[in-house]
Amino acid sequence: MLAKSSFWPSFFARIVGRLQWNPAAIDLTPDARAWLELPSARRERLTTLLAGFHVAEDAVAEHLAPFTFAAENTPMTSDQTLVAWVFFLQRRDEQRHAVLFDRIAAEVLGLPGATPEERREAARAHAPSALLELFEGRLPELAGELAAGRSGLGEGIALYHMVLEGIVFAAGQRALLDDLEDGALPGVREGVERVERDERWHIGFGLRCLTEANPSPELIDDIVARAGDAVDAWGDAVPPATRASIAPMCARRLSVAGLIEKRAAAA
């Protein structure tokens, strides 16, 4: 029996070690001062994005745990214990992101609430309904299916890494970074840049796990179809040009991993 490979899970674990940062250390004082000076239309757009991230990051931090269980029970050529450990490390990232966006909601946006839970409830009023459906509807449903063993790791990664992180988060982050390129909210921009760097390794890790999970051609087709719809989850808060640039990214990643070609060969 061949020994399980530990190379690529260890590679991602080392990346995590290099990307550690403290969400409490980012200075949001200049952002809070500048916020009310921004034009109202710009504040409305930024509120949609930042409130949406508050809700979404809370949701992913909450619902990632069953992925560890699924990784431990999915046949792989790699060390499943190490893969499960990297999922744990990713959950720590998501918890850090949730803290950041809660700070932004409280200190910059001024959303009401004495606790993160109360501010998350306030953020829901500003988040697009399509985004709420994905992160507070489909994601918890999928997490429950993983925990019960009714869905496999491939289905989980298809939604979480490929669609939610790879498309929805990528579109929102790009819209925020483009909008804040002028330095109007330096602390928010720094935080989003750090979150984006974390999400890059999350997506790469998910893609590597997906290849190990041996996805069916039907699942690959479903990922591409859902990604095309998910790019519109932010509505008008993400400009059409940004949506157009993000939309093909999912299919491109699957192609680089050889999964599009594998699906075509199986057809």
RODO-2510 file (C-alpha; in nm, 4 decimals, decimal comma):
residues 267
     n   res          X          Y          Z
     1     m     0,0000     0,0000     0,0000
     2     l     0,1429     0,3380    -0,1016
     3     a     0,2043     0,5958     0,1688
     4     k    -0,0260     0,8949     0,1682
     5     s     0,1268     1,2144     0,0300
     6     s     0,1662     1,5074     0,2710
     7     f     0,3341     1,7484     0,0287
     8     w     0,0505     1,9691    -0,0900
     9     p    -0,1430     1,9882     0,2409
    10     s     0,1829     2,0864     0,4133
    11     f     0,2457     2,3461     0,1428
    12     f    -0,0851     2,5178     0,2194
    13     a    -0,0227     2,4958     0,5939
    14     r     0,3068     2,6824     0,5434
    15     i     0,1262     2,9516     0,3428
    16     v    -0,1085     3,0032     0,6378
    17     g     0,1883     3,0571     0,8659
    18     r     0,3198     3,3381     0,6457
    19     l    -0,0150     3,5174     0,6165
    20     q    -0,1092     3,5630     0,9819
    21     w    -0,2436     3,9080     1,0753
    22     n    -0,4449     4,0680     1,3521
    23     p    -0,7817     4,2269     1,2597
    24     a    -0,7746     4,4304     1,5814
    25     a    -0,4468     4,5976     1,4789
    26     i    -0,5861     4,7694     1,1687
    27     d    -0,6453     5,1379     1,2364
    28     l    -0,9990     5,2344     1,1337
    29     t    -0,9904     5,5803     1,2959
    30     p    -0,9226     5,7721     0,9689
    31     d    -1,1974     5,5714     0,7986
    32     a    -1,4530     5,6602     1,0646
    33     r    -1,3665     6,0301     1,0273
    34     a    -1,3872     6,0182     0,6476
    35     w    -1,7033     5,8077     0,6185
    36     l    -1,9652     6,0814     0,6503
    37     e    -1,7701     6,3038     0,4085
    38     l    -1,8150     6,0561     0,1235
    39     p    -2,0933     6,1208    -0,1303
    40     s    -2,4158     5,9476    -0,0303
    41     a    -2,4275     5,7253    -0,3399
    42     r    -2,0765     5,6021    -0,2705
    43     r    -2,1592     5,5362     0,0949
    44     e    -2,4675     5,3400    -0,0101
    45     r    -2,2652     5,1225    -0,2479
    46     l    -1,9898     5,0616     0,0076
    47     t    -2,2458     4,9844     0,2769
    48     t    -2,3992     4,7158     0,0561
    49     l    -2,0594     4,5545     0,0033
    50     l    -1,9272     4,5851     0,3576
    51     a    -2,2529     4,4838     0,5245
    52     g    -2,2770     4,1921     0,2818
    53     f    -1,9293     4,0777     0,3807
    54     h    -2,0237     4,1036     0,7489
    55     v    -2,3103     3,8591     0,6945
    56     a    -2,1184     3,6334     0,4549
    57     e    -1,7972     3,6035     0,6574
    58     d    -1,9942     3,5264     0,9728
    59     a    -2,1743     3,2524     0,7804
    60     v    -1,8641     3,0887     0,6380
    61     a    -1,6872     3,0987     0,9766
    62     e    -1,9897     2,9278     1,1291
    63     h    -2,0454     2,6594     0,8677
    64     l    -1,6950     2,5426     0,7718
    65     a    -1,6606     2,2851     1,0530
    66     p    -1,8392     1,9970     0,8682
    67     f    -1,5811     2,0224     0,5886
    68     t    -1,3196     1,8854     0,8287
    69     f    -1,5394     1,5818     0,8921
    70     a    -1,5958     1,5343     0,5189
    71     a    -1,2212     1,5578     0,4459
    72     e    -1,1460     1,2902     0,7050
    73     n    -1,3958     1,0574     0,5363
    74     t    -1,3126     1,1181     0,1699
    75     p    -1,0721     0,8739    -0,0017
    76     m    -0,7621     1,0655    -0,1107
    77     t    -0,4100     0,9981    -0,2271
    78     s    -0,3038     1,2636     0,0245
    79     d    -0,2883     1,2500     0,4040
    80     q    -0,6507     1,3099     0,5073
    81     t    -0,5528     1,4163     0,8588
    82     l    -0,3356     1,6951     0,7178
    83     v    -0,6069     1,8001     0,4738
    84     a    -0,8546     1,8190     0,7629
    85     w    -0,6015     2,0287     0,9579
    86     v    -0,5788     2,2780     0,6717
    87     f    -0,9583     2,3090     0,6753
    88     f    -0,9262     2,3949     1,0458
    89     l    -0,6686     2,6620     0,9586
    90     q    -0,9017     2,8031     0,6953
    91     r    -1,1787     2,8285     0,9517
    92     r    -0,9460     3,0354     1,1717
    93     d    -0,8958     3,2690     0,8757
    94     e    -1,2698     3,3038     0,8309
    95     q    -1,3159     3,3835     1,1987
    96     r    -1,0528     3,6562     1,1641
    97     h    -1,2340     3,7970     0,8599
    98     a    -1,5596     3,8003     1,0547
    99     v    -1,3942     4,0052     1,3310
   100     l    -1,2631     4,2556     1,0753
   101     f    -1,5970     4,3133     0,9043
   102     d    -1,7750     4,3397     1,2384
   103     r    -1,5280     4,6131     1,3387
   104     i    -1,5946     4,7925     1,0096
   105     a    -1,9698     4,7647     1,0646
   106     a    -1,9423     4,9105     1,4148
   107     e    -1,6637     5,1674     1,3782
   108     v    -1,7021     5,2898     1,0196
   109     l    -2,0558     5,2172     0,8997
   110     g    -2,2020     5,2834     1,2434
   111     l    -2,4487     4,9939     1,2219
   112     p    -2,6604     4,9595     1,5368
   113     g    -2,6043     4,6796     1,7849
   114     a    -2,4100     4,6135     2,1025
   115     t    -2,2841     4,2698     1,9888
   116     p    -2,1574     4,1141     1,6627
   117     e    -2,4846     3,9204     1,6407
   118     e    -2,6915     4,2373     1,6672
   119     r    -2,4744     4,4130     1,4080
   120     r    -2,5029     4,1132     1,1782
   121     e    -2,8792     4,1424     1,2039
   122     a    -2,8544     4,5121     1,1161
   123     a    -2,6243     4,4300     0,8229
   124     r    -2,8868     4,1983     0,6729
   125     a    -3,1024     4,4992     0,5912
   126     h    -2,8277     4,6309     0,3608
   127     a    -2,7177     4,3011     0,2020
   128     p    -2,8661     4,1903    -0,1340
   129     s    -3,1280     3,9160    -0,1077
   130     a    -2,9390     3,6905    -0,3504
   131     l    -2,6315     3,7049    -0,1273
   132     l    -2,8392     3,6228     0,1826
   133     e    -2,9899     3,3244     0,0046
   134     l    -2,6459     3,1877    -0,0790
   135     f    -2,4807     3,2393     0,2592
   136     e    -2,7735     3,1991     0,4975
   137     g    -2,9750     2,9531     0,2931
   138     r    -2,7736     2,7302     0,0644
   139     l    -2,4498     2,7241     0,2682
   140     p    -2,6045     2,6094     0,5999
   141     e    -2,8142     2,3560     0,4099
   142     l    -2,5008     2,2153     0,2453
   143     a    -2,3110     2,2142     0,5779
   144     g    -2,5922     2,0096     0,7303
   145     e    -2,5786     1,7650     0,4408
   146     l    -2,2021     1,7253     0,4871
   147     a    -2,2368     1,6712     0,8607
   148     a    -2,5022     1,4037     0,8022
   149     g    -2,3019     1,2350     0,5259
   150     r    -2,5692     1,3037     0,2637
   151     s    -2,3278     1,5089     0,0492
   152     g    -1,9596     1,4593    -0,0185
   153     l    -1,6551     1,6820    -0,0008
   154     g    -1,6702     1,7524    -0,3750
   155     e    -2,0190     1,9022    -0,3463
   156     g    -1,9070     2,1095    -0,0492
   157     i    -1,6033     2,2501    -0,2260
   158     a    -1,8076     2,3163    -0,5407
   159     l    -2,0278     2,5578    -0,3477
   160     y    -1,7902     2,6938    -0,0851
   161     h    -1,4548     2,7357    -0,2576
   162     m    -1,5449     2,7546    -0,6234
   163     v    -1,8671     2,9579    -0,6144
   164     l    -1,8867     3,1491    -0,2838
   165     e    -1,5183     3,2285    -0,2382
   166     g    -1,4058     3,2024    -0,5990
   167     i    -1,6831     3,4123    -0,7510
   168     v    -1,8985     3,5973    -0,4960
   169     f    -1,6172     3,7009    -0,2622
   170     a    -1,3806     3,7706    -0,5516
   171     a    -1,6332     4,0047    -0,7150
   172     g    -1,7050     4,1897    -0,3911
   173     q    -1,3377     4,2253    -0,3003
   174     r    -1,2479     4,3544    -0,6439
   175     a    -1,5304     4,6092    -0,6317
   176     l    -1,4157     4,7293    -0,2880
   177     l    -1,0488     4,7544    -0,3819
   178     d    -1,1272     4,9412    -0,7028
   179     d    -1,3588     5,1827    -0,5223
   180     l    -1,1078     5,2496    -0,2421
   181     e    -0,8049     5,2910    -0,4679
   182     d    -0,8102     5,6650    -0,3927
   183     g    -0,7218     5,6038    -0,0269
   184     a    -1,0521     5,7363     0,1084
   185     l    -1,0792     5,4524     0,3639
   186     p    -0,7210     5,3302     0,4193
   187     g    -0,7948     5,0915     0,7047
   188     v    -1,0820     4,9233     0,5226
   189     r    -0,8691     4,8853     0,2105
   190     e    -0,5820     4,7326     0,4089
   191     g    -0,8192     4,4846     0,5697
   192     v    -0,9791     4,3841     0,2398
   193     e    -0,6349     4,3367     0,0834
   194     r    -0,5409     4,0994     0,3646
   195     v    -0,8687     3,9113     0,3337
   196     e    -0,8174     3,8784    -0,0420
   197     r    -0,4713     3,7270     0,0120
   198     d    -0,6202     3,4694     0,2479
   199     e    -0,8962     3,3850     0,0018
   200     r    -0,6443     3,3163    -0,2742
   201     w    -0,4944     3,0240    -0,0852
   202     h    -0,8404     2,9060     0,0217
   203     i    -0,9461     2,8803    -0,3423
   204     g    -0,6228     2,7086    -0,4437
   205     f    -0,6597     2,4628    -0,1574
   206     g    -1,0219     2,3944    -0,2476
   207     l    -0,9324     2,3348    -0,6108
   208     r    -0,6631     2,0846    -0,5086
   209     c    -0,9112     1,9055    -0,2819
   210     l    -1,1661     1,8979    -0,5622
   211     t    -0,9254     1,7139    -0,7917
   212     e    -0,8680     1,4563    -0,5150
   213     a    -1,2438     1,4130    -0,4667
   214     n    -1,2753     1,2926    -0,8298
   215     p    -1,5801     1,5054    -0,9194
   216     s    -1,8340     1,3795    -1,1689
   217     p    -1,8829     1,5562    -1,5042
   218     e    -2,2268     1,6607    -1,3793
   219     l    -2,0742     1,8335    -1,0763
   220     i    -1,8264     2,0225    -1,2960
   221     d    -2,1125     2,1394    -1,5184
   222     d    -2,3071     2,2462    -1,2100
   223     i    -2,0135     2,4478    -1,0737
   224     v    -1,9770     2,6425    -1,3979
   225     a    -2,3522     2,7065    -1,4217
   226     r    -2,3818     2,8245    -1,0605
   227     a    -2,0762     3,0476    -1,0930
   228     g    -2,2396     3,2270    -1,3842
   229     d    -2,5412     3,3134    -1,1691
   230     a    -2,3435     3,3871    -0,8506
   231     v    -2,1453     3,6716    -1,0052
   232     d    -2,4662     3,8781    -0,9951
   233     a    -2,5279     3,8179    -0,6226
   234     w    -2,4116     4,1687    -0,5285
   235     g    -2,6452     4,3398    -0,7722
   236     d    -2,5493     4,6907    -0,8785
   237     a    -2,2923     4,7238    -0,5980
   238     v    -2,0471     4,5439    -0,8290
   239     p    -2,0018     4,7227    -1,1640
   240     p    -2,0859     4,5281    -1,4820
   241     a    -1,7233     4,5385    -1,6012
   242     t    -1,6073     4,3773    -1,2754
   243     r    -1,8741     4,1093    -1,3000
   244     a    -1,7709     4,0373    -1,6579
   245     s    -1,4066     3,9955    -1,5554
   246     i    -1,4870     3,7680    -1,2581
   247     a    -1,7473     3,5465    -1,4298
   248     p    -1,5009     3,3332    -1,6346
   249     m    -1,2627     3,2749    -1,3432
   250     c    -1,4292     2,9588    -1,2152
   251     a    -1,4178     2,7796    -1,5512
   252     r    -1,0587     2,8990    -1,5957
   253     r    -0,9518     2,7473    -1,2625
   254     l    -1,1246     2,4183    -1,3390
   255     s    -0,9539     2,4112    -1,6781
   256     v    -0,6088     2,4750    -1,5278
   257     a    -0,6705     2,1832    -1,2902
   258     g    -0,7621     1,9624    -1,5879
   259     l    -1,1190     1,9112    -1,4676
   260     i    -1,2906     2,0669    -1,7710
   261     e    -1,0922     1,8431    -2,0028
   262     k    -1,1616     1,5394    -1,7849
   263     r    -1,5334     1,6179    -1,7983
   264     a    -1,5203     1,6506    -2,1779
   265     a    -1,3409     1,3190    -2,2113
   266     a    -1,6059     1,1478    -1,9994
   267     a    -1,8951     1,2929    -2,2022
***
